[in-house]
Amino acid sequence: MKNNQEHNWNIPQRQASAGLLVIVYKALITVIKVIWPLALVVIFRERNKNFDTFEMLLIGVPAIILIRSVIDFFYFRFYIEKDDLIIKRGFLSKKVITIPLRKIQSVHIEQNLVHQFLSVAKLTIDTAGSEKSEAEIDAISIYKAESFKEFLLKNEKIAKDAEQSGSREVEIPLIRLSVRDLFKLGLSANHLQAFFIVLAFGVSMLQNLEEIFGNRVITLIQESSSAIGFSIASVASLIVFVLIISVIVSIVKIVLNYSNFNCSETEQGFRIQTGLINIRQNFVPFSKIQFISWQANWIRCKIGLYMLEFHQAQNEQAKKKQRIRLPITKREYVTRLLEPYHQAVKPVAQSVHGIHKIYPIRRMLVTGLPMALLMAGLAFFWIKEYAVLFLLWLPYAYLINLVYRKKFRFYVSPEAFQVNSGAWGKKSKIAQWYKIQYVELRQSFYQRKKQLATLIIHTAGGKIRVPYIQLDLARAIQNYSLYKIETATKHWM
């Protein structure tokens, strides 16, 4: 990689010339999403000799979107001014984004197929501030993107030390995924989630077809259903079919997201690259990690697979868009990834705490009972004779919360704490005390009566919940965390 000094970032920079094609492609995708229902109406409606409103919209909307995108491309500039990143965009409606360099938490490089073909990349910049502080540069050369990313993330002290020592950054490979690993991850994924996604997609498509073609679609489906016959066997076959599609969707999703996965460790953080079609490059600085969690469903627990996540200081939108999740195929990888942050607390914990025994019953009454009554009430209008079966949700809610209580453990050590939880699967979280922003103590009327409390531990990377513990213990943890925050010699970022 060439040196950053070859680029004078104080001079306003434009996007790559080839990036115009990326902008046009992005605009075309937006056009398709906006006008495809209108296009179907124009195609299948009765022919009219006059040039009507639908046809004018079909031509006018895409033209406006494309023209605006091209104009925005030519009026887009970014540069460094003093200690701020400045991004200017727009012609008629001008917009200037100013991001202090010290506020930048992470910089991500992404490449879809169009980016790869044109040798450009998309740069996404996240901060710990509001959503307005985030910025995207849609298309700059991949070499320039990597150079600018390095410049933005470089700490002044680190840069000075590197210049004095003259040493180059060393990367230690940690995790690579094989084809077998991808297949195991795909088969053990949450197929229930994919099942409902496929089901929702089918219902959405049916509604769209009904809006376009009217009752003819519903009539055709009803006639087909009558010909096939409504039976338990046909319903079971449909469920199996959708489930098979869901498994295929899960496997394809894993392959697209985690092909070419590579995680390596540097002196300052973890460098991660992943993706088959959309290639993403992420850097996770050690100092930005607020806490670490890893989890697995029941199947993955049995075969030793986990999904580990670095929780960084980001706003809510950035957390959803740029979640750093690593597929773990060996248990020892978790230990290796924890080393720069903090070792697992469980083996060295000075005290261990659980949830009060009343927790399963209270959760069943507070959340399980209303849900069971609601489902049974709704089912009464559709399948009256089977509505009572939905009340079985009540014992299920008790059972799942009972298992959760038995598995829940809160491990405390002088420098960090660990929370193990889960019902059918397993989830663990490790956080250092000095990373905490504040601790919230909550009590319902029942909890006040029974001298119980729920702790909500807030960090810049998210919340950790410790429910239904003794009030004295909750206050002791709250006071200890406050003491650790006030006496910490290290900054939380």
PyMOL commands that set and color helices and strands:
alter all, ss='L'
color gray80, all
select helices_A, chain A and resi 4-6+19-44+53-74+101-103+113-118+131-133+142-153+156-165+179-187+191-213+215-228+232-258+286-288+298-303+316-321+331-338+346-348+359-380+384-407+433-435+445-450+471-487
alter helices_A, ss='H'
color red, helices_A
select strands_A, chain A and resi 77-81+84-89+95-100+104-111+120-127+135-141+172-176+262-265+269-274+279-285+289-296+306-312+324-328+351-353+409-412+416-421+426-432+436-442+452-459+462-470
alter strands_A, ss='S'
color yellow, strands_A
deselect
rebuild
show_as cartoon
